[in-house]
Amino acid sequence: MTLTRRDFLKLGALVTAGATLSSCAPVYRRLAGDLPSQAWSPLAATDFLALQRMTFGPRVEERARYLEIGLQEWVEEQLDFESINDFDCELQLSPFKTLGMDANEIEAVSNQLFENYDREKAPQELRQATFLRQLYSKRQLYEVMVEFWNDHFNIYIDKDKCFILKTVDDREVIRKHALGSFRDLVWASAHSPAMMIYLDNQANHKGAPNENYARELMELHTLGVNGGYTQQDVMELARCLTGWNVKEHFWLGDFVFKENLHDSGVKKVLGMEIPNAGISEAEQVIEMLAAHPNTARFISTKLARRFIADDPPVEIVEKAAQAFLATKGDIRSVMRVILLDGLALAKPKYKRPANFILSAMRMLNVETNAVGVQDDLLRMGQLYFNWTTPDGYPDRSEAWQGNLMPRWQFAFALLRNEINGTKHHLNDLMETVSTGDLKNGVDSVAALLLGAPTEAAIRDELIRSIQAAGADEEETLQIVTAALIASPAFQWR
Amino acid sequence: MLKTMNWMPRLAFSPVGSAPRGDTLVVVFLRGAADVLNMVVPHGEDAYYQLRPTLGIPRPDDSRAKKEERSLDLDGFFGFHPSLKALTDAWDSEQLAIIHACGAPDESRSHFKAMELMERGVDDERGPASGWIGRHLASLDTGNSSPLRAVGMGTRPQKSLSGSVPISVLRSIADFHLGGDMRALQQMQNALNTVYQNNQQGQDTLDIMNTLTKLDPEKYIPARNVKYPDSEFGLALKQTAMLIKAEVGLEVSAIDLGGWDTHFAQGVTSGQMPNLMKDLAEGLSAFHADMLDQASQLTTVTMSEFGRRCSENGSLGTDHGHGSMMMVMGGNVNGGMHGKWPGLHESALVGPGDLAVTTDYRDVLSEVIAKRLNNSALDMIFPGYKPGLRGILR
């Protein structure tokens, strides 16, 4: 990272603030995300919906920027994520030393005494960092894509050595290629030790095949379950993948191809005859899978489902798949179709738990160290990297609509500042719009959280029902805000 | 705005029939494709031991193996894995039926596809998107409008429950309160009542909150002082028992027990899979004993998406297979072994060497639904399928 002069001065100020950082609210808040310097106004429903798909819930500044430059330029600006200065967010991550470590280094810091591992340290850092990035990063579209691929190439962090290896996979596979080429992404994932361990390929040996990874590579990562492969193809691809393994002692956790475990016979996968060629057998298959029309359609369908609707329009999926094939899987090109052609057709989607929590916190400029919210994510069923099966956290609305209670609990606790390490500044925030009047205040909060004010009758009834239980004006605004976060409308994006 | 942004259509439904409610149904789903050949072991079959030289569970009379590592004979041919020992009470009292070589026609060997189709109760993707339990609830008006009519234990609703009838998801009864001091709590409840005034799910959630404040799993004393395993599965069963006894309108409880995808080092008599079996057996056995007085109005079904390869793989585990096994427990069960055993000799295996399916899982469920749940709308619950009755229940 190259530092600008301004960043450098900021960093200096931070270092000077040193030990008092956590208790020094103004400095912390500057870094955490400034209070908006401008007031906000209601948004058209289509603009609000588009922003909710491309961010984890738009901040005031993001709304303003979008209105200033429009969808097309906003998309281009976000796709060129490396040009967006994200220094403030990076600073937030500096305490998490394991993020940049290799597997053997993480192993060393997790290994407390002989075989007694601290299995929590690295996963906890990765979970906090992931949340802080989603909350504070200005590269919102990139972070949304990172979340998408982490689901697509799901790894359960608690399986065996994945508690060490997932951090590396997140950095070297997912984050590295999230807006790059799909071919590079699936290639990197196939060579990722975390994936190897998670789907048992380290146990896939000559004469003793283990089909787990071979199957999911085709079913979940590329072709899709109806992508035209057979059980025979799974078994043959498993043979190609024999010997793909993970180092266990020196350079622990690195990828290794073990020739002596490799099945050297001739294989036939999807009609292609594969002569004995060691590691390049499966690599040939990966090249074929990455460029396969069914892969293009499967990936485009999943992206369209994430960004447009649970049952996305076929013509958008087809157009995106064509872009995929024409560019050999350039993810940016596919995303241009999905966003520029597709967002206009978007249908409401139920917020997944992380999206629900993040949108409330981003819209209200809440500051957090991302510790306490982990409990809420767990209770709602989306603690990061904790989904055991390789299909990743579900995307469809219906999967998440079962239980309102933990969402209500979060909303109530958030506004009462009862979440560990998390603090809202609703009063300061409201000074930006300086309304004075409670009704105007409620309308402003609704415009922030729902895009536009509620009907006046509902607003008045809401205020009345809260004040009937003895709330003063300040309490009323807090409970209104909690109730809006808990409301049916806020569960959708 | 709130009114117009109410995107949660609860489809109006008109049930096919109305009848008084039948048994409470508990459905336990073993996620990941349980290795049923090592649960209900065909110890009378030599091929089993040839296919599983390392993982095979010794015969009940195999003097070379330690007694506690041998299978527990059930009928001279099949035997329980020793970790399922706790189920022998239900077996001996003839309240446990086992249907071996049971499963679905789907041959994808994909967890996700198989679970999806099985929970929807359909042959292929073209069938209705709702779940079989959801359609059972929607097709029978029992006059029960309780928000706890059907409960998914856990954090996410089981697919089988989805449909036009609202269901609840419950991880813990104790989790079900908002916290805060009485004054703030009252303010929040009033506010929730306002924003959810036109929303059934919200109103139901407020109702459940009020009902469950009065129940505490910590203070619950099961009948006969049985002890539930200290696991999520144990808690789910215990809470099911509490809800049944509290008479809050529970008709269906869906419970997941995951971790059965044992490709690697699954364990013979100890380890990964035996631990799961122990949790399963001790949980079901505690539930059975706790609910003996209610057994005549209670049916518990255990199922999994498919079975595992008959031969062990090279990593002391088993790969995806086909035929599975179901268990039905309750006061109206014809206890014993059911279904036709296809055998494990090479010519009897299907696909890459898997147990054949001789009983469709829908036959078992249809019998439960028709005989115990008072619902005859089987053509709606399992569209396009003609179930055969197998005499598993009375």
Interface residues (C-beta under 8 A of the other chain):
Chain A: D200 A203 N204 H205 G207 A208 P209 N210 E211 N212 R215 E219 L220 V225 N226 Q231 V234 M235 P348 R379 M380 G381 T388 T389 D391 P394 E398 A399 W400 Q401 G402 N403 L404 M405 P406 W408 Q409 F412 A413 R416 E418 A446 L450 A452 P453 T454 E455 I458 E461 L462 S465 I466 A468 A469 G470 A471 E475 T476 I479 V480 A482 A483 L484 A486 S487 P488 A489 W492
Chain B: M1 L2 K3 T4 M5 N6 W7 M8 R31 G32 E107 S108 R109 S110 H111 F112 K113 E125 G152 G154 T155 R156 P157 S162 I167 S168 V169 L170 R171 D175 F176 L178 G179 G180 R183 A184 Q186 Q187 M188 N190 A191 L192 N193 T194 V195 Y196 N199 Q201 G202 T205 I208 M209 G258 G259 D261 H263 F264 N313 G314 S315 G317 D319 H320 G351 P352
